[in-house]
């Protein structure tokens, strides 16, 4: 096995270890410290995670909503409908159920009054920040960043070798 494949395999292993620490069968392990001692927030987050992981469509929809939010892009039912192949009725049910739970809200798009935007609530954003913090801590514990850096450094060295080889080939032609 060459060194790059070794690094890639090591990265895959460390990533799996970080994910394993974070989730087991899709559920965040009960760790009250992640929630700064807020048992109610932990229960709400666990309920959300169980809901989100219950179907692939729910997972994709909720992940896309948060991605659009952080990319400052408009997210509407039409946009979400393109990301997952379910009926528009099923999509609306997921959105309305999530609104009832306090995870999502809707607003009318000011630039297109016929379009309804789907946005995460403050609670959903808080869930995302908890997820991000926990993901960071688990990646740090598994030393994923060190393996990633080695892989990046290897690729930079290989790129430099290619540049030098190309320059040598050009010099030979002259």
Secondary structure by P-SEA (a helix, b strand, c coil): ccaaaaaaaaaaaaaaaaaaaaccccccccccccccccaaaaaaaaaaaaaaaccaaaaaaaaaaaaaaaacccccaaaaaaaccccaaaaaaaaaaaaaacccccccccccccbbbbbbcaaaaaaaaaaaaaaaaaaaaaaaaaaaaaaaaaaaaaaaaaaaaaaaaaaaac
